């Protein structure tokens, strides 16, 4: 552990992960009432309805195309996270030059090279987490397409279709959940960049990202429109 880590640095680090974990759990579980729920839970309900409607259609090509579009979006961010990881690994070889850049930033905290590498390692770990979340989302979207292909005909008994639609909804909702977790990693990685300046800005940026995420999940016009 670098010797120049302050108590504020430790507090900011812990606060960062507590905020990230809390908003993720809150958005996936908070469902007090119809008017007090999250965008994720509202979207999950809409996706479940989509899977029910899908099994009532004879031609499901449009549904497969929509799922394929979701996969392409996830694939783009998964590829981008690999590029970010490659860039971060490269920075480790030029740490001295990178530290000099931060010295020119007003209010930047001057830290030792091991401490600076620790901050860089935090960003690296975040994007490793992001990559694995997004790759798993892609595989689950693939599984969704397979299940659509193997789905019962629209003339099958309603009980059979309802049971299959429930399982289909579970798979696509889990894919969406991992995609959201990956995208949230991008958002909190932006907050973590502030740690290169000083721990106080790190705390402020974490609060701002958490507030923006909270508003989008629980008070956005999109959530209210989908919930009507």
Long-range contacts (C-beta under 8 A, 24 or more apart in sequence): 2-111, 2-112, 2-114, 2-115, 2-118, 3-112, 4-111, 4-112, 4-115, 5-115, 5-118, 6-199, 8-199, 8-200, 8-203, 9-195, 9-199, 11-199, 11-203, 12-195, 12-199, 12-200, 12-202, 12-203, 12-206, 13-122, 13-195, 15-203, 15-206, 16-188, 16-191, 16-192, 16-202, 16-206, 19-206, 19-207, 19-209, 19-210, 20-184, 20-188, 20-210, 22-210, 23-184, 23-210, 23-213, 23-214, 23-217, 24-181, 24-184, 26-214, 26-217, 27-180, 27-213, 27-217, 27-218, 28-177, 30-218, 34-227, 35-227, 36-218, 37-218, 37-223, 37-227, 38-217, 38-218, 38-223, 39-216, 39-217, 39-218, 39-220, 39-222, 39-223, 39-226, 40-176, 40-177, 40-180, 40-217, 42-223, 42-226, 42-227, 43-176, 43-226, 44-169, 44-173, 44-176, 46-226, 47-169, 47-172, 47-173, 47-176, 48-165, 48-166, 48-169, 48-173, 51-165, 51-166, 51-168, 51-169, 51-172, 52-161, 52-162, 52-165, 52-169, 54-148, 54-151, 54-165, 54-168, 55-151, 55-152, 55-154, 55-156, 55-161, 55-164, 55-165, 55-168, 56-154, 56-161, 57-154, 58-153, 58-154, 60-148, 60-151, 63-148, 64-145, 64-148, 64-149, 67-141, 67-144, 67-145, 67-148, 67-172, 68-145, 70-141, 70-175, 70-176, 70-179, 71-138, 71-141, 71-142, 71-145, 73-179, 74-134, 74-137, 74-138, 74-141, 74-175, 74-179, 74-182, 75-138, 77-130, 77-134, 77-182, 77-183, 77-186, 78-131, 78-134, 78-135, 78-138, 78-182, 81-127, 81-130, 81-131, 81-134, 81-182, 81-186, 82-131, 84-127, 85-124, 85-127, 85-128, 85-131, 88-120, 88-123, 88-124, 88-127, 89-124, 91-120, 92-117, 92-120, 95-120, 102-196, 102-197, 105-197, 107-197, 107-198, 107-201, 108-196, 108-197, 108-198, 109-197, 109-198, 109-199, 116-196, 119-192, 119-195, 119-196, 122-192, 122-195, 123-189, 123-192, 123-193, 126-185, 126-188, 126-189, 126-192, 127-185, 127-189, 129-185, 130-182, 130-185, 130-186, 130-189, 131-182, 133-178, 133-179, 133-181, 133-182, 133-185, 134-178, 134-179, 134-182, 136-178, 137-175, 137-176, 137-178, 137-179, 137-182, 138-175, 140-171, 140-172, 140-174, 140-175, 140-178, 141-172, 141-175, 143-171, 143-175, 144-168, 144-171, 144-172, 144-175, 147-171, 184-213, 187-212, 187-213
